[in-house]
Amino acid sequence: MTAPNSTDAAAALLAANRRRRSIRKWIVIGTLPLTIAALLFTGKLLSMYAFAHQSITSYVVGDYEGTIRAGQGQEFLNWFEPYKAPFNVGVGLAGSAQLPEARAKFEEALPLAHGLEVCGVRVNLALVIEQMGDAARDEGDGAGAAELYAEALTVTLETPPECGQPEADEQSSDPERSMGDTLDETEERLKQKQQEQQQNNSGEGEEPQEQPEQEGPSEDQLGDIEDRLNQGREERQENEDGDGSGSGTDRPW
């Protein structure tokens, strides 16, 4: 009587082991997609931190091409804070003086940013457009410069008021820069540049009026004229030294 019971018990044990192995196999198969997804998720996070670190270090040492490449590396499957990839590329492009391309990247980043994230994007977008206006002015395109200054001013004025708060500085990629002070300085600078350019443009089409013939100036008058010219040159030089194009873009994230 004991032999059949031992055989049945052994058979039952083997059957139970087979069921457990089958269950473990299906558990492994069922969780395999989750395991792969978790590995990909971890790899993506690590790569994002790596590219972000590379973007910052490249920018600090002046390797703007490296900043661009690192920012482009962040673009693939960028589910988290998607605005940072085009923002970092824009910072690198701005640093390498590729201003139209930088503007396009900041404009791409703007609708992807939310809340206080838009502050840094708007500040940098305004600075790049301002620099484009400076380039147009230096090339003699007064009308184009005035239009670009107006666009930069619009971007600045449309920046949310919250961007002037300390919380915005804490979330900025360049926390040492006061976002509120930068916005105020940019607004005043753009208004001044726009006004100066409009004044210059309004005088371009005026025809010089004929002046009546006058006797030549005396030697004393010539001396006074020369003194005023020298003084004017000095004042223009001081203005040029103080009138820059913005303080540059922020560093990347």
C-alpha positions in Angstrom: 0.0 0.0 0.0 2.9 2.4 0.7 4.5 2.0 -2.8 1.6 3.4 -4.8 1.3 6.3 -2.3 5.0 7.1 -2.8 4.7 7.0 -6.6 1.7 9.2 -6.5 3.4 11.7 -4.2 6.5 11.8 -6.5 4.3 12.3 -9.6 2.5 15.1 -7.8 5.7 16.8 -6.8 7.0 16.6 -10.4 3.8 18.1 -11.7 3.9 20.9 -9.1 7.5 21.7 -10.1 6.6 21.8 -13.8 3.7 24.2 -13.0 6.1 26.4 -11.0 8.6 26.5 -13.8 5.9 27.3 -16.3 4.6 30.1 -14.0 8.1 31.5 -13.6 8.6 31.4 -17.4 5.4 33.3 -18.1 6.2 35.8 -15.3 9.6 36.4 -17.0 8.0 36.7 -20.4 5.2 39.0 -19.1 7.6 41.3 -17.2 10.2 41.4 -20.0 8.7 44.5 -21.7 8.6 46.3 -18.3 12.2 45.3 -17.7 13.3 46.6 -21.1 11.3 49.8 -20.6 12.9 50.3 -17.2 16.4 49.8 -18.6 15.7 52.3 -21.4 14.2 54.8 -19.0 17.4 54.5 -16.8 19.6 54.8 -19.8 17.7 57.9 -21.1 18.0 59.6 -17.7 21.8 58.9 -17.6 22.3 60.1 -21.1 20.3 63.3 -20.4 22.5 64.1 -17.4 25.6 63.3 -19.5 24.6 65.5 -22.4 23.6 68.3 -20.0 26.9 68.1 -18.2 28.8 68.1 -21.5 26.7 71.0 -22.8 27.6 73.1 -19.7 31.3 72.2 -19.6 31.7 72.9 -23.4 30.0 76.3 -23.0 32.2 77.2 -20.1 35.4 76.5 -22.0 34.1 78.3 -25.1 33.5 75.1 -27.2 30.2 76.2 -28.6 30.3 73.5 -31.3 30.5 71.0 -28.4 27.5 72.7 -26.8 25.5 72.4 -30.0 26.3 68.7 -30.3 25.4 68.0 -26.7 22.1 69.8 -27.1 21.4 67.8 -30.2 22.1 64.6 -28.2 19.3 65.6 -25.8 16.7 65.8 -28.6 16.2 62.1 -29.0 13.2 60.8 -27.1 13.2 64.0 -25.0 10.2 63.3 -22.8 11.3 65.3 -19.8 11.6 69.1 -20.1 11.7 69.0 -23.9 12.4 72.7 -24.2 16.0 72.2 -22.8 17.3 70.5 -25.9 16.5 73.3 -28.4 17.4 75.8 -25.7 20.9 74.4 -25.3 21.4 74.2 -29.0 20.3 77.8 -29.3 22.8 78.8 -26.6 25.6 77.2 -28.5 24.6 78.7 -31.8 24.4 82.1 -30.2 27.8 81.7 -28.7 29.2 80.9 -32.2 27.5 84.0 -33.7 25.0 81.9 -35.7 22.2 84.3 -34.7 19.3 83.4 -37.1 19.8 79.7 -36.3 19.9 80.5 -32.6 16.7 82.5 -32.9 15.0 79.6 -34.6 16.0 77.2 -31.8 14.8 79.6 -29.0 11.5 80.1 -30.8 11.3 76.3 -31.0 11.9 76.0 -27.3 9.4 78.7 -26.3 6.1 76.7 -26.8 7.7 73.7 -25.1 8.4 75.6 -21.9 5.9 76.0 -19.1 5.6 78.2 -16.1 8.8 79.9 -15.1 10.7 77.8 -17.7 9.6 80.5 -20.3 11.6 83.2 -18.5 15.1 82.1 -19.6 13.9 81.3 -23.1 12.4 84.7 -23.6 15.4 86.5 -22.2 17.8 84.7 -24.5 15.5 85.1 -27.5 15.3 88.8 -27.0 19.1 89.1 -26.6 19.7 87.2 -29.8 17.2 89.3 -31.8 18.8 92.4 -30.4 22.2 91.2 -31.6 20.7 90.6 -35.0 19.5 94.2 -34.9 23.0 95.4 -34.0 24.4 93.4 -37.0 21.9 95.0 -39.3 22.7 98.4 -38.0 26.5 97.9 -38.5 25.8 96.8 -42.1 23.9 100.0 -42.7 20.4 98.4 -42.8 18.7 101.0 -40.5 15.2 99.9 -41.3 16.0 96.3 -40.7 17.7 97.1 -37.4 14.7 99.1 -36.2 12.4 96.3 -37.0 14.5 93.8 -35.2 14.8 96.0 -32.1 11.0 96.3 -32.1 10.7 92.5 -32.3 13.1 92.0 -29.4 11.3 94.6 -27.4 8.0 92.8 -27.9 9.5 89.6 -26.7 10.8 91.3 -23.6 7.5 93.1 -22.8 5.5 89.9 -23.2 7.6 88.1 -20.6 5.4 87.1 -17.6 5.7 89.4 -14.6 6.6 86.3 -12.5 9.9 86.2 -14.3 11.1 89.1 -12.2 10.6 87.1 -8.9 13.5 85.3 -7.1 11.8 82.0 -7.9 12.6 82.6 -11.6 16.3 83.2 -10.8 16.4 79.9 -8.9 15.1 78.0 -11.9 17.3 79.8 -14.4 20.3 78.1 -16.0 22.3 81.1 -14.9 21.1 81.7 -11.3 23.9 84.4 -10.7 22.0 86.7 -13.1 19.0 88.6 -11.9 16.2 87.9 -14.3 14.3 91.0 -13.3 17.3 93.3 -13.7 18.2 91.7 -17.1 14.7 92.3 -18.4 14.6 95.9 -17.2 18.1 96.6 -18.7 17.2 94.9 -22.0 13.9 96.9 -22.2 15.6 100.3 -21.6 18.5 99.4 -24.0 16.1 98.4 -26.8 13.9 101.4 -26.4 17.0 103.7 -26.7 18.4 101.8 -29.7 15.0 101.8 -31.4 14.6 105.5 -30.9 18.0 106.3 -32.1 17.6 104.2 -35.2 14.2 105.7 -36.0 15.7 109.2 -35.8 18.5 108.2 -38.1 16.1 106.6 -40.5 13.9 109.7 -40.6 16.8 111.9 -41.6 18.1 109.7 -44.4 15.6 110.9 -47.0 15.9 114.6 -46.4 17.6 116.5 -49.2 20.2 119.1 -48.1 19.0 122.6 -48.5 21.1 125.0 -50.5 23.1 127.3 -48.3 23.8 130.9 -49.3 27.4 131.6 -50.1 29.3 132.8 -47.1 32.8 134.1 -46.6 35.3 131.6 -45.3 35.7 131.2 -41.5 38.5 133.0 -39.8 41.5 131.2 -38.2 39.8 131.6 -34.8 36.6 130.1 -36.1 38.5 127.2 -37.6 40.1 126.5 -34.3 36.8 126.5 -32.5 35.4 124.1 -35.1 38.3 121.8 -34.7 37.9 121.7 -30.9 34.2 120.9 -31.3 35.0 118.1 -33.7 37.5 116.6 -31.4 35.1 116.8 -28.5 32.4 115.1 -30.6 34.7 112.3 -31.6 35.5 111.7 -27.9 31.8 111.7 -26.9 31.0 109.2 -29.7 33.8 106.9 -28.7 32.5 106.9 -25.1 29.0 106.2 -26.3 30.2 103.3 -28.5 32.1 101.8 -25.5 29.1 102.0 -23.3 26.5 100.8 -25.9 26.9 97.1 -26.4 24.6 94.6 -27.7 23.3 92.8 -24.6 25.1 90.9 -22.0 25.1 87.6 -23.8 23.0 84.5 -23.5 22.7 82.3 -20.5 24.6 79.1 -20.1 22.8 75.9 -21.1 21.2 73.5 -18.7 
